[in-house]
Amino acid sequence: MEIMSIGNELLIGKICNTNAQWLCKKATALGVAVKRVTMLPDNIDETAVAIRETLNRSPQFVITTGGLGPTFDDKTLETIAKALGRKIEINEEALKMVKAKYQAYVANMGSQDFELTEARVKMASFPEGSTPIRNPVGTAPGMQVELKDTTLLALPGVPHEMEAIFDETIMPQLRKASNGAAFYDENLYVDIMESSLAPLIEIVMQESPGIYIKSHPQGEERQPHIELHFSTTSSNAMEAQERLRKAVAKLADLIRSNNGRVYSKEHNSNQG
Amino acid sequence: MEIMSIGNELLIGKICNTNAQWLCKKATALGVAVKRVTMLPDNIDETAVAIRETLNRSPQFVITTGGLGPTFDDKTLETIAKALGRKIEINEEALKMVKAKYQAYVANMGSQDFELTEARVKMASFPEGSTPIRNPVGTAPGMQVELKDTTLLALPGVPHEMEAIFDETIMPQLRKASNGAAFYDENLYVDIMESSLAPLIEIVMQESPGIYIKSHPQGEERQPHIELHFSTTSSNAMEAQERLRKAVAKLADLIRSNNGRVYSKEHNSNQG
C-alpha cells in the first residue's frame, strides 16, 4: 500500500501529517504494509505525475488524502483524472450524496437558500469509471476506482472525515486483502551504547526469522537510553507472540551479559 | 527542495513525521519551497530507487533524515552510495569526528574501554566524494555531496541532532540560495459555508498576484468555522506585507457582504 497526502499546508510545515500516521498505524495493524508515503502540493501537474509514478509500482492499494472539498485548491479528483487520462464527469450518485447533505444543513439552519452552486457540484465531479464512497460525517464523498493492479481510494483531508470513511468502507477491504494477518510488537527499554548494542541486535535478528528489531535512541550516545521495538506480521497470533517473546528474552539476556541494563518493559498489544 | 524521511517507524505509524514538518517550516520561512516529502523504509533497494527518482527531478536541495547511526537498520549512507553508483569508503575526516566523540564519552564515564568497533566505523563509512558535516550534539556526522544539479544532504533522525546540524550548517546554504527571500503569512478566521466561500477566494486570488489563499475547515460544513491562510514569498518585506494586508481586507469585506462573519484575526509574523 502507498499513501499520498495532498496539500500545500503539509509542505509549508503548517501542520504535521497526522493523517498519514493514522493510516499507517491502521494499515499495519491490519497486516497491510505501507511501502511509501508521499506528500504533494495542490498542483495538478506535479501531483498527477506523482500518482502515475505510484501506480507504476502497482501497489494493491493507494490512498490519497486531501483536496476533495469545494474550494479552488481542492483539486484531487481533477488530478486523479489527469493521472489516469480519464475525463471528469458529474457522478449522479455522488451528486445525490452532496445534495442530501446540503438539504439537511439548510433545513437544520431553518433557511431555504440551498443552491447547487458550481463549488458544490465540484465535489461530485468524478473521474469516469469511479464510484463515490459515503462520507458519514462530512459533505465531500470519497472516491474509489479499480485499476488493473490497484484499488485507488481518495479520502478527504479533514481528519475525522478521513477516519470515519476509512473505518466504514476501507478497513473491511484491507482486512480481506491481508487474509487475517495482523501486526504484533513489543518494546524493551535498555541502557547501553547504541554502537555496542548493534552487533547484539544482529545476532538476535539472525536467530529470529520474521522479527524486525529497531533501536530508537532516546537520549544521546553518552546517556544511552534506548527503546527497542520488536515487530512481526503473522496470521497466527499465538505463534507470533511466542516468537516475539523469545526474541525479547534473548536480546535482554545478551544486553545484560554485555554490561547493559534492561530497566523496563512495556507490552504493546496488537493495535488492531 | 525535496525531503526524504527514512525509517520503518514512520511507515508503521509509530511516530509522526515531525522532522519533515520542522524542515518544511524552516525552509519555507527561508524562502525555499519544499516540492515533495517522501517517507521510505529502511530498505536499501527501494529507497535507492526513490533517491534516484528524486535526483532526476533536479531539485536544488535534497535533505534525507534518519539512518545514520551505528545499528544494522541505519542504512542511509549505503543507500545513497547505491543510488549514486558510488563506492562506500572510510572517510578520514568523519572517522576523526566519530573517534573524538567516543573518546570524550569514555573519558566522561571514567572508563577506558573505547574501541573503534565495526558499528562505530560504520558511521564514518561514506559514499566516495562526499564530505562529513559536524554534529554539534550527537555522534553520527551528517553528510553532504555536491551533484550536478543538486546538493544532497543526509541528517540524523534524532530530532535534536537533525535540528542542530540544520541550524549550524544547512540554514546558511538555504539562505544564500533563496537570495534574501522570505515567507509571509496571515490567518483570518471566518464563519461561512466553505462552498459559499469558494468563489470569493477565487475573486481575491485573481486580484492579488503572488498571494496564495487556502481554506481550512475547522468544523463541519453545517458549523462552518474556517481558518483562511494567506501566504506569499518575497524578498521585499514591506511590499509583501502590504499585498497580504490588502488581500485579507478584500476577502473579509466580501465575506461580510455575503452574510459571513469575520470573527477573529491573528497575525502570523515571518517564521524565519
Contacts between the chains, C-beta under 8 A, distances in Angstrom:
chain1	res1	chain2	res2	distance
A	8	B	212	7.0
A	8	B	214	6.1
A	9	B	214	6.3
A	9	B	216	6.9
A	9	B	229	7.1
A	10	B	21	7.9
A	10	B	24	7.2
A	10	B	37	7.1
A	11	B	24	5.6
A	11	B	28	7.7
A	11	B	33	7.5
A	11	B	34	4.6
A	11	B	35	7.2
A	11	B	36	7.6
A	11	B	37	6.8
A	12	B	24	6.0
A	12	B	25	7.1
A	12	B	28	4.4
A	12	B	34	7.4
A	12	B	183	7.3
A	12	B	231	7.0
A	13	B	20	8.0
A	13	B	21	4.8
A	13	B	22	6.8
A	13	B	23	7.3
A	13	B	24	3.4
A	13	B	25	3.0
A	13	B	26	7.4
A	13	B	27	7.9
A	13	B	28	5.9
A	13	B	34	7.9
A	14	B	25	7.7
A	14	B	229	6.8
A	15	B	21	7.3
A	16	B	16	5.2
A	16	B	17	6.8
A	16	B	18	5.8
A	16	B	21	4.5
A	17	B	16	6.8
A	17	B	17	5.6
A	17	B	20	7.2
A	17	B	21	7.3
A	17	B	37	7.9
A	18	B	16	5.8
A	20	B	13	8.0
A	20	B	17	7.3
A	20	B	39	7.3
A	21	B	10	7.9
A	21	B	13	4.8
A	21	B	15	7.3
A	21	B	16	4.5
A	21	B	17	7.3
A	22	B	13	6.8
A	23	B	13	7.3
A	24	B	10	7.2
A	24	B	11	5.7
A	24	B	12	6.0
A	24	B	13	3.3
A	25	B	12	7.1
A	25	B	13	3.0
A	25	B	14	7.7
A	26	B	13	7.4
A	27	B	13	7.9
A	28	B	11	7.7
A	28	B	12	4.4
A	28	B	13	5.9
A	33	B	11	7.5
A	34	B	11	4.6
A	34	B	12	7.4
A	34	B	13	7.9
A	35	B	11	7.2
A	35	B	41	6.7
A	35	B	46	6.9
A	36	B	11	7.6
A	36	B	38	6.6
A	36	B	39	6.7
A	36	B	40	6.1
A	36	B	41	7.8
A	36	B	46	7.8
A	36	B	50	7.1
A	37	B	10	7.1
A	37	B	11	6.8
A	37	B	17	7.9
A	37	B	38	7.3
A	37	B	39	4.0
A	38	B	36	6.6
A	38	B	37	7.3
A	38	B	38	5.3
A	38	B	39	7.7
A	39	B	20	7.3
A	39	B	36	6.7
A	39	B	37	4.0
A	39	B	38	7.7
A	40	B	36	6.1
A	41	B	35	6.7
A	41	B	36	7.8
A	42	B	214	7.5
A	46	B	35	6.9
A	46	B	36	7.8
A	50	B	36	7.2
A	53	B	53	7.0
A	69	B	194	6.0
A	69	B	215	7.8
A	69	B	217	7.0
A	70	B	194	5.4
A	70	B	195	3.9
A	70	B	198	4.9
A	71	B	194	6.1
A	71	B	197	6.8
A	71	B	198	4.4
A	71	B	201	6.0
A	71	B	214	8.0
A	71	B	215	5.0
A	72	B	198	6.3
A	72	B	201	6.2
A	72	B	202	5.3
A	72	B	205	7.2
A	73	B	213	8.0
A	73	B	214	5.4
A	73	B	215	7.3
A	101	B	221	7.0
A	102	B	195	7.9
A	102	B	221	7.9
A	104	B	222	7.7
A	105	B	193	7.8
A	105	B	221	6.2
A	105	B	222	4.3
A	108	B	222	6.1
A	109	B	222	7.4
A	117	B	195	6.1
A	117	B	196	7.4
A	117	B	198	7.9
A	117	B	199	7.5
A	118	B	198	8.0
A	118	B	199	7.3
A	119	B	194	7.9
A	119	B	195	4.3
A	119	B	196	7.5
A	119	B	198	3.7
A	119	B	199	6.4
A	120	B	195	4.8
A	122	B	198	7.9
A	123	B	195	7.9
A	137	B	220	7.0
A	138	B	220	5.7
A	138	B	221	6.6
A	139	B	195	7.8
A	139	B	220	7.5
A	139	B	221	4.4
A	158	B	217	6.0
A	183	B	12	7.2
A	193	B	105	7.8
A	194	B	69	5.9
A	194	B	70	5.4
A	194	B	71	6.1
A	194	B	119	7.9
A	195	B	70	3.8
A	195	B	102	7.9
A	195	B	117	6.1
A	195	B	119	4.3
A	195	B	120	4.8
A	195	B	123	7.9
A	195	B	139	7.8
A	196	B	117	7.4
A	196	B	119	7.5
A	197	B	71	6.8
A	198	B	70	4.9
A	198	B	71	4.4
A	198	B	72	6.3
A	198	B	117	7.9
A	198	B	118	8.0
A	198	B	119	3.7
A	198	B	122	7.9
A	199	B	117	7.5
A	199	B	118	7.3
A	199	B	119	6.4
A	201	B	71	6.0
A	201	B	72	6.2
A	202	B	72	5.3
A	205	B	72	7.2
A	212	B	8	7.0
A	213	B	73	8.0
A	214	B	7	8.0
A	214	B	8	6.1
A	214	B	9	6.3
A	214	B	42	7.5
A	214	B	71	7.9
A	214	B	73	5.3
A	215	B	69	7.8
A	215	B	71	5.0
A	215	B	73	7.3
A	216	B	9	6.8
A	217	B	69	6.9
A	217	B	158	6.0
A	220	B	137	6.9
A	220	B	138	5.6
A	220	B	139	7.5
A	221	B	101	6.9
A	221	B	102	7.9
A	221	B	105	6.2
A	221	B	138	6.6
A	221	B	139	4.3
A	222	B	104	7.6
A	222	B	105	4.4
A	222	B	108	6.1
A	222	B	109	7.5
A	229	B	9	7.1
A	229	B	14	6.8
A	231	B	12	7.0
